[in-house]
Amino acid sequence: MANEITAQHAKALDLHNRIMVSAQLVQTNLWDMCNGLKEMRDGKLYKELGYQNFEEYCETECGFSRQQAHKYISIIENVKLENVNPGLHFGVRKLYLLSTLSEADQQKITSENDVSDMTVKELEKEIKKLKNINEHLEENIEDRDHELRKMKGTLKDIDDQNIELRNEIKELRSRPIDVAAAEPSDDVRQLKETIKNLERTSEKQVDQLQEEHLRDIRQLHEKNRVETQKQLDAQKAEYEEKLRQAAQPAQQDDKQVFKAYYSAAYDAFYRMIAFAAQSPDHLEFFRGKISALISSFSNANRDM
């Protein structure tokens, strides 16, 4: 019975590693295909193959529509490589979803989430949440802009009133007055006082509006910071819980421990094979090193 379990375990490991290697090759080939389609379209190289347009080439040679081809091209044009790891299996749908975001939003999504381990629905949910936050911020900015425009309109009205009052004063001063008059007229004194009152009032209104505007902006930034911190804390707690569970010692016998070592070594070996296969310039060097490693393992096993 133990031999059967061991054989099944080895078969599962072998199948898992072949799947992972194939997934990495698919991801690499996906990027190569997207780059190729972009170069074929931009350089109009399809004409060299006898096709009049890019759509005809895609449907005949590639088996998909021009719209689908442009989705692949959109991935290359809009997804920043520093935000994704081409060696991980993101999948076409997740990469296309990322291509619809700005560079800043891509960086935010990929830095706060393990996109390669998410489902398409989970990624769509995160993108929708981010867009809702952005829309809320834009609405608040538009409200602030509207208030600023109103404030500028109020200031313009005050300035217009000041100009009118100054013109009236100028007109009054230009009138001939009695030489015996030692004091300014009541009208002039009243106008001067009115101007001073308006200037004091306008300064207070401007100061008050600016203070309210700055206070609202600070409150908005603080609210967004708190909300973002809550999300980060929740994710951190989730990851720490996973790490805690993974770190708990398990009751294992010698066979189980050996199987764990075997699984880790097997996985690492096939990952090394896959990496070497992707580097043709150093393939002979890698083959020599791998052969030496296999020989070393064989000798150690024989001498054990």
PAKOL-295003 format. One record per atom (N, C-alpha, C): residue in one letter; x, y, z. Coordinates in steps of 0.1 Angstrom, whole numbers, plus 5000, padded with zeros to 4 digits. Example, Ala and Ser with C-alpha at 12.3 -4.5 7.8 and 13.67 -1.06 7.14 Angstrom:
REM residues 2
A513249435078 A512349555078 A513249675078 S512849785071 S513749895071 S512950005079 
END
This chain:
REM residues 304
M500849885000 M500050005000 M500950135000 A502050125008 A502950245008 A503550264995 N503950154988 N504550174975 N503550244965 E502250204966 E501250254957 E501150404959 I501050444972 I500950594975 I502150664970 T503350604972 T504550674967 T504550684952 A504150584945 A504050594931 A503050704926 Q501850704933 Q500850804929 Q501450944932 H502150954943 H502651084947 H503751134937 A504551044932 A505551074922 A504851114909 K503851044906 K503051074893 K502451214894 A501951244906 A501251374908 A502351484907 L503551464913 L504551564912 L505051584898 D505251474890 D505651484876 D504651554868 L503351524870 L502251594862 L502251744866 H502351774879 H502351914883 H503451994877 N504651934877 N505852004871 N505652024856 R505151924849 R504951944835 R503952054832 I502852054841 I501852164839 I502452304841 M503352314852 M503952444855 M504852484844 V505652394839 V506552424828 V505852474816 S504752394812 S503952434801 S503252564803 A502852594815 A502152724818 A503152844816 Q504452824820 Q505452924818 Q505752944803 L505752834796 L506052844781 L504852914774 V503652884779 V502452954773 V502553104775 Q502953134788 Q502953284791 Q504053354783 T505253284781 T506353344773 T505853354759 N505253254753 N504753254740 N503653354738 L502853384748 L501853484747 L502453624745 W503453654752 W504153784751 W504753794737 D505353684732 D506053684719 D504953704708 M503753644710 M502753654700 M502253794699 C501953854711 C501453994712 C502454094705 N503754074708 N504754154702 N504754144687 G504654014682 G504653984668 G503454044661 L502354034667 L501154094661 L501254254659 K501854314670 K502054454669 K502954494658 E504054424657 E505054454647 E504454424633 M503754314631 M503054284618 M502154394614 R501354454624 R500354554621 R501054684618 D501954734627 D502554864626 D503454874613 G504154764610 G505054764598 G504354724585 K502954684587 K502254644575 K502954534568 L503554444575 L504254334569 L503354224564 Y502054224567 Y501154134562 Y501054144547 K501354264541 K501254274527 K502354194520 E503454174527 E504554084521 E504053944520 L503053904527 L502453764527 L501253754517 G500953864510 G499853864501 G498553904506 Y498453974518 Y497254014523 Y497054164522 Q495854214519 Q495654354517 Q495454434530 N495054364540 N494854434553 N495154344565 F495254404576 F495654324588 F494454234593 E493254274591 E492054194595 E492054064587 E492354064574 E492353944565 E493453854570 Y494653914573 Y495753824578 Y495353754591 C494753824600 C494453764613 C493453654612 E492353674604 E491353574602 E491853454595 T492753474585 T493153364576 T494253284583 E495253354588 E496453294593 E496453254608 C495753344615 C495853324630 C494553264635 G493453274628 G492153214632 G491453294642 F491753424643 F490953504652 F490653644646 S489653714651 S489253844645 S490253954648 R490154054640 R491054174641 R490854234655 Q489554224660 Q489254284674 Q490054204684 Q490154074683 Q490853994693 Q492354024691 A492854044679 A494254074677 A494654204684 H493754304683 H493954434689 H493954424704 K493254324709 K493254304724 K494654254728 Y495254164720 Y496554114723 Y497554234722 I497454314711 I498354424709 I498154524721 S496954544726 S496654644737 S497454594749 I497654464751 I498354414763 I499854464762 I500454454750 I501854494748 I501954644750 E501054724744 E501054864744 E500854934757 N499954864765 N499454934778 N499954874791 V500254744791 V500654674803 V502154704805 K502554764816 K503954784819 K504654664825 L505754624819 L506454504823 L506954504837 E507154634842 E507654634856 E506454604866 N505254614861 N504054584869 N503654434869 V504254354860 V503854214859 V505154134856 N505154014860 N506253924857 N505953834845 P506553854833 P506153764822 P506353624824 G507153584834 G507353444837 G506253374845 L505353464850 L504153404858 L502953394848 H502053304852 H500953274843 H499753374847 F499653484841 F498653584843 F497353544835 G497553504823 G496453474814 G496053594806 V495453574794 V495053674785 V494053774791 R492953714797 R491953794803 R492353894814 K493253844823 K493753924833 K494754034828 L495553994818 L496454094812 L495654204805 Y494554164798 Y493754264791 Y493054354801 L492554304812 L491954384822 L492954494827 L494254444829 L495254544834 L495554644823 S495454604810 S495754704800 S494754814799 T493554804805 T492554904805 T492855014816 L493854984825 L494155074836 L495255174832 S495355284839 S496555364838 S497755304844 E498955354841 E500155294846 E500155304862 A499655414867 A499655424882 A498655324888 D497455304882 D496555204887 D497055064886 Q497755034874 Q498354904873 Q499354874884 Q500154974887 Q501154954898 Q500454934911 K499355004914 K498654984926 K498054854928 I497354804917 I496754674917 I497754564919 T498854564911 T499854454912 T500654454924 S500854574930 S501654584942 S500854534955 E499554554954 E498754524966 E498054384965 N498254314953 N497554184951 N498554094943 D498353964946 D499053864939 D498253824927 V498353904916 V497453894904 V497553754898 S498753694898 S498953564891 S498153454899 D497853484912 D497153384920 D495653414921 M495153524915 M493753564916 M492953504904 T491653494906 T490753454895 T490453584888 V489853564875 V489453684867 V488453764875 K487453694881 K486453764888 K486953844900 E487953784907 E488553864918 E489353984913 L490053974902 L490754084896 L489754194892 E488654154885 E487554244881 E487054324893 K486854244904 K486354314916 K487254414922 E488554384922 E489554484927 E489654604918 I489554584904 I489654694895 I488354784897 K487254714898 K485954794900 K486054874913 K486654824924 K486754894936 K487755014935 L488854994927 L489755104925 L489155214917 K488355174906 K487755274898 K486655354906 N485955284915 N484955354923 N485655464932 I486855424938 I487655524946 I488055634937 N488555614925 N488955714916 N487855814912 E486655754910 E485555834906 E485055924918 H485155864930 H484855944942 H485756064943 L487056034941 L488056144942 L487856244931 E487456204919 E487256304908 E486056384911 E484956324917 E483756404921 E484156504931 N484956464941 N485356564951 N486156674946 I487056644936 I487856744930 I486956844922 E485956784915 E485056864907 E484256964916 D483856904928 D483156994937 D484057104942 R485357074945 R486257174950 R486457284939 D486557234926 D486757324915 D485557424914 H484357364916 H483157444915 H483157544925 E483557514938 E483557604949 E484557714946 L485757674940 L486757774937 L486257874926 R485557824916 R484957914906 R483958004912 K483157954921 K482158044928 K482958154936 M484058114943 M484758204951 M485358314942 K485958274930 K486558364921 K485458464916 G484258414913 G483158494909 G482758604919 T482758554932 T482458654943 T483558764944 L484758714942 L485858814943 L485758914931 K485358864920 K485258954908 K484159054910 D483059014917 D481959104919 D482459214929 I483259174939 I483759274949 I484659364942 D485559314933 D486459404926 D485659504917 D484659454911 D483759544902 D483159654911 Q482659614923 Q482059714931 Q483159824936 N484359774939 N485459864942 N485759964931 I485759904919 I486059994907 I485060104906 E483760064907 E482660154906 E482760264916 L483060224929 L483160324940 L484360414937 R485460364933 R486660444930 R486260554919 N485560504909 N485160594898 N484260704903 E483360664912 E482560774918 E483360874926 I484260824934 I485160914942 I485961004932 K486460944922 K487261024912 K486361134906 E485061094903 E484161194897 E483761304906 L483661264919 L483261364929 L484461464932 R485661414931 R486861494933 R487061594922 S486561554910 S486761644899 S485761754899 R484761754907 R483761854908 R484361984914 P483962104910 P484462224916 P483862234930 I484662274940 I484262284954 I484462424959 D483762464969 D483962594975 D485362594982 V486062704979 V487462724985 V487362725000 A486362765005 A486262775020 A486062645027 A485662545018 A485462415024 A486762345029 A486862335042 A488162275047 A488062125049 E486862075050 E486661925053 E485961865040 P486361735037 P485661665026 P484161655029 S483461645018 S481961645019 S481561515025 D480361505030 D479761385036 D479761265026 D479461305014 D479361195004 D480661125002 V481761215001 V483061155000 V483461065012 R483261125024 R483561045036 R482760915036 Q481560915032 Q480660795032 Q481260695022 L481660745010 L482160655000 L483460585004 K484360665010 K485560615015 K485360505026 E484460535035 E484160435045 E483460315039 T482660325029 T482060215023 T483060125016 I484060195009 I485160115003 I485960035013 K486260105024 K487060035035 K486259915040 N484959935042 N484159825047 N484159705037 L483959735025 L483959635014 L485259565013 E486359635014 E487659575013 E487859475025 R487459525037 R487659435049 R486759315048 T485559335043 T484559225041 T485159125031 S485659175020 S486159085009 S487359005014 E488259065022 E489358995027 E488958885036 K487958915045 K487558815054 K486858695046 Q486058725036 Q485458625028 Q486458535021 V487458595015 V488558525008 V489258435018 D489658485030 D490358405040 D489458295044 Q488258315046 Q487358215051 Q487158105041 L486958145028 L486758045017 L488057955016 Q489158025016 Q490457955014 Q490657855026 E490357895038 E490457815050 E489557695049 E488257715045 E487357605044 E487757505033 H488257565022 H488757475011 H489957385015 L490857445022 L492057365027 L491657265037 R490657295046 R490257205056 R489457085049 D488657115039 D487957005032 D488956915025 I489956975019 I490956885012 I491656805022 R492056855033 R492756775043 R491856665048 Q490656695051 Q489756585055 Q489556475045 L489456515032 L489256415021 L490556335020 H491756395021 H492956315020 H493056215032 E492656265044 E492756185056 E491856065055 K490656095050 K489655985048 K490155875039 N490755925027 N491255825017 N492455745023 R493255815031 R494455755037 R493955645047 V492955675055 V492455585065 V491855465058 E491055485047 E490455375040 E491455285034 T492455345027 T493555265021 T494355185032 Q494555245043 Q495355175054 Q494555065059 K493155075060 K492354965064 K492454845055 Q492454875042 Q492554765032 Q493954705033 L494954785035 L496354725036 L496454635048 D495854685059 D495954615072 D495254475071 A494054485064 A493354355062 A494054255054 Q494754305043 Q495554215035 Q496754165043 K497354255050 K498554205058 K498154105068 A496954125075 A496454025085 A496253885078 E495653895066 E495353775059 E496653695056 Y497653765050 Y498953705047 Y499653655060 E499553725071 E500253685083 E499553555088 E498253545087 E497553425091 E497953305083 K498053325070 K498553215061 K499953175065 L500853275068 L502153235072 L502153165085 R501253205094 R501253145107 R500752995106 Q499752975098 Q499252845096 Q500352755089 A501052815080 A502052735073 A503252705082 A503552785092 A504652765101 A504352665112 Q503152635114 Q502752545125 Q503352405122 P504052355132 P504752215130 P503752105128 A503952025119 A503051915116 A503651785122 Q502751695126 Q503151565131 Q503451475119 Q504751465116 Q505151385104 Q506051275108 D505951155101 D506851055103 D508051065093 D508950975093 D510150995085 D509750995070 K508750915066 K508350905052 K507751035047 Q506951095056 Q506351225052 Q507451335051 V508351335060 V509451435059 V510251415046 F510551285043 F511251255031 F510451295018 K509151275018 K508251315007 K508351465005 A508351535016 A508351685015 A509751725009 Y510851665014 Y512151705007 Y512151664993 Y511551544990 Y511551494976 Y510751594967 S509651634972 S508751724964 S509451854961 A510051914972 A510752034970 A511952024960 A512751914961 A513851894952 A513451874938 Y512351794937 Y511851764923 Y511351894916 D510551974924 D510052094918 D511252194914 A512252204923 A513352294920 A514152244908 F514252114907 F515052054895 F514352094882 Y513052074882 Y512352094869 Y512252244866 R512152324876 R512252474874 R513552514868 M514652444873 M515952474868 M516052434853 I515452314850 I515452264836 I514652364827 A513552414832 A512752514824 A513552644822 F514252684832 F514952814831 F516152794821 A516752684821 A517852654812 A517352654797 A516152594795 A515652574782 A515352714776 Q515152814784 Q514752944779 Q516053034776 S517252974778 S518453054776 S519352984766 P519052984753 P519852914743 P521252954742 D521553074746 D522953124745 D523853054755 H523353004766 H524152934776 H523752784778 L523052734768 L522452594769 L523552494772 E524652494764 E525752394766 E526352404780 F526552524785 F527052544799 F526052484809 F524752514807 F523752464817 F523652314816 R523752254804 R523752104803 R524852044811 G526052104809 G527252044817 G527052054832 K526552164837 K526252184851 K525252084856 I524152064848 I523051974852 I523551834852 S524351794842 S524851654841 S525751634854 A526551734857 A527451714869 A526651704882 L525551774882 L524651764894 L524051624895 I523551574884 I522951444884 I523951334888 S525151354883 S526251254886 S526551264901 S526551384906 S526851404921 S525751334929 F524451354925 F523351294932 F523451144931 S523851094920 S523950944918 S525050884927 N526150954928 N527250904936 N526850914951 A526151024955 A525751034969 A524750924972 N523850894963 N522850794965 N523550654967 R524550624958 R525250494959 R526050484972 D526650594976 D527450584988 D526650595001 M525350625001 M524550645013 M524350515021 
END
